[in-house]
Amino acid sequence: MSKPIVATTSLAGCFGCHMSLLDIDERILELFQLVEFNKSPIDDIKTFTKQCDIGLIEGGCCNSENIHVLKDFRKNCKIIVSVGECAIMGGLPALRNGIPVKECLAEAYLDGPTVGNNTEGILPNNEELPMILDRVYPCHEVVKVDYHLPGCPPRADLIWEALVALVTGNELKLPYEVVKFD
């Protein structure tokens, strides 16, 4: 019998949720017995090579590339799991949501204390750069999301329990201990 296939990616976030996945420690070896990774920093596969059963998404959508990646995951994964607060609510990147994009760009490239010598007032403008969105969107506002794993980042035990439940077909139990914030 073939193993379920898991893909992971990071959008607008800090990569902390992937670090939490690695924090399952020696259980990562058990995980490799249960699943095959595809398109993930875990195995360094950059593009989908086959249809996946589970897609783990961390981070929200702050630019056009994030939207493209998320829609590609939805197309190539049977189940999508938003992992962490950035994917669920926009997280820290969404702190800019109340500020117009023009002001954000001015602070980053023209007026900020670390700008340096941009005396010409040049803003990055290249067709290869992704377009910045009007705000940071949580994943479920862009595509259908099947499950949410809360936390910043979610505890390693929560990620482990969720993955094992999804790949074995068992019920995902979320006791207080794995989702509490303290």
C-alpha positions as CSV (number, residue, x, y, z in Angstrom):
1,M,0.0,0.0,0.0
2,S,1.3,3.5,-0.9
3,K,2.0,6.1,1.8
4,P,-0.1,9.3,1.9
5,I,1.7,12.2,0.3
6,V,2.2,15.4,2.2
7,A,3.3,18.8,0.8
8,T,4.2,21.9,2.8
9,T,4.9,25.5,2.1
10,S,5.5,28.8,3.8
11,L,3.8,32.0,2.6
12,A,3.9,35.4,4.5
13,G,5.2,34.2,7.9
14,C,8.4,33.4,9.7
15,F,8.8,29.7,9.0
16,G,8.2,29.0,12.7
17,C,5.5,26.4,11.9
18,H,8.0,24.3,9.8
19,M,10.4,24.6,12.8
20,S,7.6,23.3,15.0
21,L,7.1,20.4,12.7
22,L,10.8,19.6,13.0
23,D,10.3,19.8,16.8
24,I,8.5,16.5,16.8
25,D,12.1,15.3,17.2
26,E,12.7,11.6,16.8
27,R,9.1,11.1,15.8
28,I,10.2,12.6,12.4
29,L,11.5,9.1,11.7
30,E,8.1,7.6,12.4
31,L,6.5,10.3,10.2
32,F,8.8,9.2,7.3
33,Q,7.5,5.7,7.8
34,L,3.9,7.0,7.6
35,V,4.1,9.5,4.8
36,E,6.0,10.6,1.7
37,F,6.9,14.3,1.3
38,N,6.4,16.1,-2.0
39,K,7.0,19.8,-2.7
40,S,8.4,20.8,0.7
41,P,11.4,22.4,2.3
42,I,11.6,19.1,4.2
43,D,12.8,17.2,1.1
44,D,13.7,20.3,-1.1
45,I,11.3,19.3,-3.9
46,K,10.4,22.7,-5.5
47,T,7.4,21.7,-7.6
48,F,4.6,19.2,-7.3
49,T,5.5,15.9,-8.9
50,K,2.2,14.2,-8.1
51,Q,-1.2,14.7,-6.5
52,C,-0.9,15.1,-2.7
53,D,-3.2,13.9,0.0
54,I,-2.4,16.7,2.6
55,G,-1.0,20.2,2.1
56,L,0.3,22.0,5.2
57,I,0.3,25.8,4.7
58,E,1.9,28.3,7.0
59,G,1.7,32.0,6.5
60,G,-0.9,34.3,5.0
61,C,-1.1,35.9,1.6
62,C,0.5,39.3,1.3
63,N,1.5,39.3,-2.4
64,S,0.5,37.8,-5.7
65,E,3.0,35.0,-5.5
66,N,1.5,33.8,-2.2
67,I,-1.9,33.7,-3.9
68,H,-0.5,31.7,-6.8
69,V,1.2,29.2,-4.4
70,L,-1.9,28.8,-2.3
71,K,-4.2,28.2,-5.3
72,D,-1.6,25.7,-6.6
73,F,-1.7,23.8,-3.3
74,R,-5.5,23.8,-3.3
75,K,-5.4,22.3,-6.9
76,N,-2.8,19.7,-6.0
77,C,-3.8,18.6,-2.5
78,K,-6.9,16.8,-1.4
79,I,-6.8,18.3,2.1
80,I,-5.5,21.7,3.0
81,V,-4.5,22.5,6.6
82,S,-3.8,26.1,7.7
83,V,-1.0,25.8,10.2
84,G,-0.5,28.7,12.7
85,E,-1.9,32.1,13.2
86,C,-0.5,33.7,10.1
87,A,-2.4,31.1,7.9
88,I,-5.5,31.3,10.0
89,M,-5.8,35.1,10.7
90,G,-2.9,36.8,8.9
91,G,-0.7,36.8,12.1
92,L,2.0,39.5,12.6
93,P,2.2,40.3,8.9
94,A,-1.4,41.4,9.0
95,L,-0.5,44.2,11.4
96,R,0.0,46.3,8.2
97,N,-3.7,45.8,7.2
98,G,-4.8,49.2,8.6
99,I,-2.0,51.0,6.8
100,P,-2.3,51.9,3.1
101,V,0.3,50.0,0.9
102,K,1.7,53.3,-0.3
103,E,2.6,54.3,3.3
104,C,4.1,50.9,3.9
105,L,6.3,51.2,0.8
106,A,7.3,54.7,1.7
107,E,8.4,53.6,5.2
108,A,10.3,50.6,3.9
109,Y,12.1,52.3,0.9
110,L,11.9,56.1,1.3
111,D,11.4,57.4,4.9
112,G,12.4,54.7,7.3
113,P,15.4,55.0,9.6
114,T,17.3,52.2,7.8
115,V,16.7,53.4,4.2
116,G,20.1,54.9,3.6
117,N,20.8,57.0,0.5
118,N,17.7,56.5,-1.6
119,T,17.8,60.2,-2.6
120,E,16.0,59.6,-5.9
121,G,13.0,58.1,-4.1
122,I,13.0,54.9,-6.1
123,L,10.5,52.2,-5.2
124,P,11.2,48.6,-6.3
125,N,9.4,48.2,-9.6
126,N,10.3,45.0,-11.6
127,E,7.9,42.7,-13.4
128,E,9.6,39.7,-11.6
129,L,8.7,41.1,-8.1
130,P,5.3,39.9,-6.8
131,M,2.6,42.6,-6.5
132,I,1.9,43.5,-2.9
133,L,-1.8,43.0,-2.0
134,D,-4.0,45.7,-0.4
135,R,-3.8,43.6,2.9
136,V,-2.7,40.3,4.2
137,Y,-5.3,37.6,3.7
138,P,-5.7,34.5,5.8
139,C,-5.7,31.3,3.6
140,H,-9.4,30.5,4.0
141,E,-10.3,33.9,2.4
142,V,-8.4,32.7,-0.8
143,V,-9.2,29.0,-1.0
144,K,-11.2,26.4,0.8
145,V,-9.3,25.2,3.9
146,D,-10.2,21.9,5.5
147,Y,-8.5,22.1,8.9
148,H,-6.9,24.8,11.1
149,L,-4.1,24.2,13.6
150,P,-3.9,27.2,15.9
151,G,-0.8,28.5,17.6
152,C,2.2,30.7,16.9
153,P,3.6,28.3,16.1
154,P,1.4,25.3,16.9
155,R,3.0,23.0,19.3
156,A,4.9,20.1,17.8
157,D,2.6,17.7,19.6
158,L,-0.5,19.2,17.9
159,I,1.1,19.0,14.4
160,W,2.1,15.4,15.1
161,E,-1.3,14.4,16.4
162,A,-3.1,16.1,13.5
163,L,-0.8,14.5,10.8
164,V,-1.1,11.0,12.4
165,A,-4.9,11.3,12.6
166,L,-5.2,12.5,9.0
167,V,-3.0,9.8,7.6
168,T,-4.4,6.9,9.7
169,G,-8.1,8.0,9.3
170,N,-8.5,8.3,13.0
171,E,-10.4,11.1,14.7
172,L,-8.3,14.2,15.5
173,K,-8.6,14.8,19.2
174,L,-7.6,18.3,20.4
175,P,-7.3,18.2,24.1
176,Y,-6.7,21.5,25.9
177,E,-3.0,20.6,26.5
178,V,-2.2,20.8,22.8
179,V,-3.9,24.0,21.9
180,K,-3.6,26.2,25.0
181,F,-1.6,29.4,24.9
182,D,0.4,30.2,28.0
